[in-house]
């Protein structure tokens, strides 16, 4: 209620000559909320038709985390990578359940490279069943392996990658423990995608409600700011999705594994975390637009922002600590640092705007003085000079004639 009261005061301040009663403010609020709800409903239904594509997009950071983690457990200078090692483990699993007389028939269906990697993975599965002091001697005793393969298998034993197949699919296609969870998650994902898609309209409706009484020159500054705001919002979402989210997921995955905890994440928790994370970054990237609008309507200026820079940085860190979906300092820094940079950019934008306004005022004053100097002087009215002597004689004559009339 306090926030709504402040918004109404800002509306009245924007147009003091046409103040509205409280009920009319509520009517405008009802119309704005209706526009927002209808817009979100349309965009959500539109995004729901592409739920499979949206799910693949949101799974991409998980796939990157798995690939990075799997590659870190494999020798760097070798033919092994996350994908072919996963295929080799699946082939080794098939060899383990097939009778030995069927091994040649199965291996004949694979390429020479796949056969080679399948044998390595098969031997690695056997090595993992032995104690640490018996693993390398067993590798050296395998007669079917060449010296290069024994060396490669020794490096694999030191790095200790996962020996069981299906870890990629198990990690990428997370479990759902509720019959309705998959459908509700699809709706939630479509809703968040609808917010991103409809963000320019949502921002426009909000500004139309808060600042209805702006002058024409102020509107000319506000509407381009809305377009810039949408670009910044998308930049924040993409920055979080492409750079920050994979790093954060990798950090938590490695941290959990270092403590001996299996990373069996649920799809519901992951989607909520990923969507909130990206939207928070998108909204935080709106800081320059918010500051620009406040400067344009006269609530902020360059001097105030420059003088209170230190307090603003502390406030940004506190806000980042509150709104981040995780309590770790790593995520806080990833959100706070871009916000501090954007706030510094906002200060420079305010400085350029103040200098532009000052130059414009000086130019207008100079033109006004030049027009005054070039304009011809205003002619003064002519003065009529009256001879005092003649006026005195006329007055004497009139007085004498009046006296004569009286004597008669």
C-alpha positions in Angstrom: 0.0 0.0 0.0 2.9 2.3 0.7 4.4 1.7 -2.7 1.0 2.3 -4.4 0.6 5.6 -2.5 4.0 6.7 -3.7 3.1 5.8 -7.3 -0.1 7.9 -7.0 1.9 10.9 -5.7 4.3 10.6 -8.6 1.4 10.6 -11.0 0.0 13.8 -9.4 3.4 15.4 -9.4 3.8 14.7 -13.1 0.6 16.6 -13.9 -0.3 18.9 -11.0 -2.9 20.8 -13.0 -5.1 17.8 -13.4 -5.1 15.9 -10.1 -7.3 12.9 -9.9 -9.3 11.5 -7.0 -8.2 8.2 -5.5 -11.0 6.2 -7.2 -9.9 7.4 -10.6 -6.4 6.3 -9.8 -7.7 2.9 -9.0 -9.6 2.7 -12.2 -6.4 3.5 -14.2 -4.7 0.8 -12.1 -7.4 -1.7 -13.0 -7.0 -1.0 -16.7 -3.3 -1.3 -16.5 -3.5 -4.6 -14.7 -6.0 -5.9 -17.2 -3.6 -5.0 -20.1 -0.7 -6.7 -18.3 -2.7 -9.9 -17.6 -4.1 -10.2 -21.1 -0.7 -9.6 -22.6 0.9 -12.2 -20.4 -1.9 -14.7 -21.2 -1.4 -14.3 -24.9 2.4 -14.6 -24.8 2.2 -17.6 -22.4 -0.2 -19.5 -24.6 2.0 -18.7 -27.6 5.1 -19.9 -25.8 3.4 -23.1 -24.6 3.1 -24.3 -28.1 6.9 -24.4 -28.2 7.4 -26.1 -24.9 9.7 -28.8 -26.2 12.0 -26.3 -27.8 12.0 -24.2 -24.6 12.9 -27.2 -22.6 15.8 -28.0 -24.8 17.0 -24.5 -24.5 16.9 -24.6 -20.7 18.6 -28.0 -20.6 21.6 -26.7 -22.6 23.4 -25.3 -19.6 23.0 -28.7 -17.9 24.5 -30.4 -20.9 27.4 -28.0 -20.9 28.1 -28.7 -17.2 28.1 -32.4 -17.9 30.4 -32.1 -20.8 32.8 -29.8 -18.9 32.8 -32.1 -15.9 33.2 -35.3 -18.0 36.0 -33.8 -20.1 37.9 -32.8 -16.9 38.0 -36.5 -15.9 39.5 -37.6 -19.2 43.1 -37.3 -20.5 43.5 -34.1 -22.5 45.9 -35.3 -25.1 43.9 -38.3 -26.3 41.1 -39.3 -28.6 38.7 -39.4 -25.7 36.0 -36.8 -25.2 32.7 -36.7 -23.2 30.6 -38.1 -26.1 32.7 -41.0 -27.3 33.5 -42.0 -23.8 29.8 -42.2 -23.0 29.3 -44.4 -26.1 32.3 -46.6 -25.1 30.8 -47.2 -21.6 27.5 -48.3 -23.2 29.4 -50.7 -25.5 31.3 -52.0 -22.5 28.0 -52.6 -20.7 26.8 -54.6 -23.6 30.0 -56.7 -23.7 29.7 -57.3 -20.0 26.2 -58.9 -20.3 26.9 -60.8 -23.6 28.6 -64.3 -23.6 32.2 -64.1 -24.7 31.5 -66.1 -27.9 29.2 -63.2 -29.1 31.7 -60.5 -28.5 33.2 -60.7 -32.0 29.8 -60.5 -33.6 28.9 -57.4 -31.5 32.2 -55.7 -32.1 31.9 -56.2 -35.9 29.0 -53.8 -35.9 31.2 -51.0 -34.5 33.8 -48.8 -36.3 37.5 -49.5 -35.5 37.6 -46.5 -33.2 34.5 -47.5 -31.4 35.9 -51.1 -31.0 39.1 -49.6 -29.6 37.3 -47.4 -27.0 34.9 -50.1 -26.1 37.8 -52.4 -25.1 39.3 -49.7 -23.0 36.1 -49.0 -21.2 35.6 -52.8 -20.7 39.0 -53.1 -19.1 38.4 -50.0 -17.0 35.2 -51.5 -15.6 37.2 -54.5 -14.6 40.0 -52.4 -13.1 37.5 -50.4 -10.9 36.6 -53.6 -9.1 40.2 -54.0 -7.8 41.9 -52.2 -4.9 44.1 -49.2 -5.7 47.4 -51.1 -5.3 46.3 -53.9 -7.7 44.9 -51.7 -10.6 48.1 -50.7 -12.4 49.7 -54.2 -12.2 46.5 -55.7 -13.7 46.6 -53.2 -16.6 50.2 -54.2 -17.3 49.2 -57.8 -17.3 46.5 -57.5 -20.0 48.0 -59.1 -23.1 45.5 -57.6 -25.7 46.4 -54.0 -24.9 49.3 -52.2 -26.6 51.8 -50.1 -24.6 50.0 -46.9 -25.7 46.7 -48.3 -24.6 48.1 -49.3 -21.2 49.5 -45.8 -20.7 46.2 -44.3 -21.7 44.3 -46.6 -19.3 46.8 -45.7 -16.5 45.9 -42.0 -17.0 42.2 -42.9 -17.0 42.6 -44.7 -13.7 44.3 -41.7 -12.1 41.5 -39.3 -13.2 38.8 -41.7 -12.2 35.9 -40.9 -14.6 32.5 -42.5 -14.2 32.5 -46.1 -15.3 28.7 -46.6 -15.6 26.8 -45.7 -18.7 23.8 -43.4 -18.9 25.1 -40.7 -16.6 24.5 -38.1 -19.3 20.9 -39.0 -19.8 20.3 -39.4 -16.1 21.7 -35.9 -15.4 20.2 -34.2 -18.4 16.7 -35.8 -18.2 16.1 -35.2 -14.5 13.4 -36.9 -12.5 9.9 -35.8 -11.8 8.4 -37.0 -8.6 4.8 -35.7 -9.1 2.3 -36.8 -11.7 1.4 -33.2 -12.5 4.9 -31.8 -12.1 5.8 -32.1 -15.8 2.7 -30.2 -17.0 3.0 -27.5 -14.3 6.6 -27.0 -15.2 5.7 -26.6 -18.9 3.2 -23.9 -17.9 5.8 -22.2 -15.6 8.4 -22.3 -18.4 5.9 -20.8 -20.9 5.0 -18.1 -18.4 8.6 -17.0 -17.9 9.2 -17.1 -21.6 6.1 -15.0 -22.1 7.4 -12.4 -19.6 10.6 -12.1 -21.7 8.6 -11.9 -24.9 6.1 -9.3 -23.6 8.6 -7.3 -21.6 8.5 -4.2 -23.9 4.7 -4.0 -23.6 4.8 -4.6 -19.9 7.3 -1.8 -19.4 5.2 0.5 -21.7 2.0 -0.2 -19.7 3.8 0.5 -16.4 5.2 3.8 -17.6 1.9 4.9 -19.0 0.3 4.4 -15.6 3.0 6.0 -13.5 3.8 9.0 -15.7 0.7 10.1 -17.6 1.4 13.8 -17.5 4.7 14.1 -19.1 5.5 16.9 -21.6 6.3 16.2 -25.2 10.0 16.6 -24.8 10.0 14.2 -21.8 8.0 11.6 -23.8 10.6 11.8 -26.6 13.2 10.8 -24.1 11.1 8.1 -22.4 10.0 6.1 -25.4 13.5 5.5 -26.8 14.5 4.5 -23.2 11.9 1.7 -23.4 13.5 0.3 -26.5 16.9 0.5 -24.9 15.4 -1.1 -21.8 14.2 -4.1 -23.8 17.7 -4.5 -25.3 19.3 -4.3 -21.9 16.8 -6.8 -20.5 17.6 -9.3 -23.2 21.3 -8.7 -22.7 20.9 -9.5 -19.0 19.0 -12.7 -19.8 21.5 -13.8 -22.4 24.4 -12.9 -20.1 23.0 -15.0 -17.3 22.0 -17.9 -19.6 25.2 -18.1 -21.7 27.9 -17.1 -19.2 26.8 -17.0 -15.6 24.4 -20.0 -15.3 26.8 -22.6 -16.6 29.6 -21.4 -14.3 27.2 -21.4 -11.3 25.9 -24.9 -12.1 29.5 -26.2 -12.6 30.5 -24.7 -9.3 27.7 -26.4 -7.4 28.2 -29.7 -9.2 31.9 -29.8 -8.4 31.3 -28.7 -4.9 28.8 -31.4 -4.2 31.0 -34.0 -5.8 34.0 -33.0 -3.8 31.9 -33.7 -0.6 30.9 -37.1 -1.9 27.3 -36.0 -2.6 25.5 -37.3 -5.7 24.2 -34.5 -7.9 20.7 -35.9 -8.6 18.9 -32.7 -9.3 15.2 -32.6 -9.7 13.7 -31.0 -12.8 11.3 -28.7 -10.8 14.0 -27.2 -8.7 16.3 -26.7 -11.6 13.8 -25.0 -13.8 12.7 -22.7 -11.0 16.4 -21.8 -10.3 17.3 -21.3 -13.9 14.3 -19.1 -14.8 14.5 -17.0 -11.7 18.2 -16.6 -12.2 18.0 -15.4 -15.7 15.0 -13.0 -15.1 16.8 -11.5 -12.1 19.8 -10.6 -14.3 17.5 -9.2 -17.0 15.8 -6.9 -14.5 19.0 -5.8 -12.9 20.3 -4.8 -16.3 17.5 -2.3 -16.4 19.3 -0.1 -13.9 20.6 2.5 -16.5 17.1 2.9 -18.0 15.6 3.5 -14.5 18.3 6.0 -13.6 17.9 7.8 -17.0 14.2 8.1 -16.5 14.7 9.5 -13.0 17.2 12.0 -14.4 14.8 13.1 -17.1 11.9 13.8 -14.7 14.2 15.7 -12.4 14.3 13.3 -9.4 18.1 12.6 -9.9 21.0 14.5 -11.3 24.7 13.9 -11.9 25.9 15.7 -8.7 23.7 13.6 -6.4 24.7 10.3 -8.1 28.4 11.2 -8.1 28.3 12.3 -4.4 26.4 9.2 -3.2 28.4 6.6 -5.3 29.7 4.8 -2.3 26.3 4.4 -0.7 24.9 3.2 -4.0 27.5 0.5 -4.3 26.7 -0.8 -0.8 23.0 -0.8 -1.6 23.7 -2.7 -4.8 25.6 -5.4 -2.9 22.8 -5.7 -0.4 20.1 -5.9 -3.0 22.2 -8.5 -4.9 22.5 -10.6 -1.8 18.7 -10.4 -1.2 17.5 -11.2 -4.8 20.0 -13.9 -5.8 18.4 -17.3 -5.6 21.5 -18.8 -3.9 23.3 -17.6 -0.7 26.8 -18.1 -2.0 29.3 -15.2 -2.5 30.2 -16.4 -6.0 26.7 -15.8 -7.4 26.4 -12.5 -5.5 29.6 -11.2 -7.1 28.5 -12.3 -10.6 25.3 -10.2 -10.1 26.7 -7.3 -8.1 29.7 -6.5 -10.4 27.6 -5.9 -13.6 25.2 -3.8 -11.6 28.0 -1.6 -10.2 29.4 -1.2 -13.8 25.9 -0.3 -15.1 25.4 2.2 -12.3 28.8 3.8 -13.1 27.6 3.9 -16.7 24.4 5.6 -15.6 26.4 8.3 -13.8 28.3 9.1 -17.0 25.0 9.2 -19.0 23.7 11.7 -16.5 26.8 13.8 -16.8 26.6 13.8 -20.6 22.9 14.7 -20.4 23.6 17.6 -17.9 26.4 18.9 -20.2 24.1 18.7 -23.2 21.4 20.6 -21.4 23.8 23.2 -20.2 25.2 23.7 -23.7 21.7 24.0 -25.1 20.8 26.6 -22.5 24.0 28.6 -23.3 23.2 28.4 -27.0 19.7 29.6 -26.5 20.9 32.5 -24.3 23.5 33.4 -26.9 21.0 33.5 -29.7 18.7 35.6 -27.6 21.4 38.2 -27.0 22.3 38.2 -30.6 18.7 38.9 -31.6 18.6 41.7 -29.1 21.8 43.3 -30.5 20.7 43.0 -34.1 17.2 44.4 -33.6 16.8 48.2 -34.3 16.3 50.5 -31.3 12.7 51.4 -30.5 12.0 55.0 -31.6 11.0 57.4 -28.8 7.9 59.6 -29.2 8.5 63.2 -30.4 8.2 65.9 -27.7 6.0 69.0 -28.4 7.7 72.2 -27.2 5.4 75.0 -26.0 6.6 78.6 -25.7 6.1 79.8 -22.2 5.9 83.5 -23.1 3.2 83.0 -25.7 1.2 80.8 -23.3 1.6 83.5 -20.6 0.3 86.3 -22.9 -2.7 84.2 -23.9 -3.5 83.6 -20.3 -3.2 87.3 -19.5 -5.5 88.3 -22.4 -8.1 85.7 -21.3 -8.0 87.1 -17.8 -8.4 90.7 -18.9 -11.3 89.9 -21.1 -13.0 88.1 -18.2 -12.5 91.2 -16.0 -14.0 93.5 -18.5 -17.1 91.3 -18.8 -17.5 91.5 -15.0 -17.2 95.3 -15.0 -19.9 95.7 -17.6 
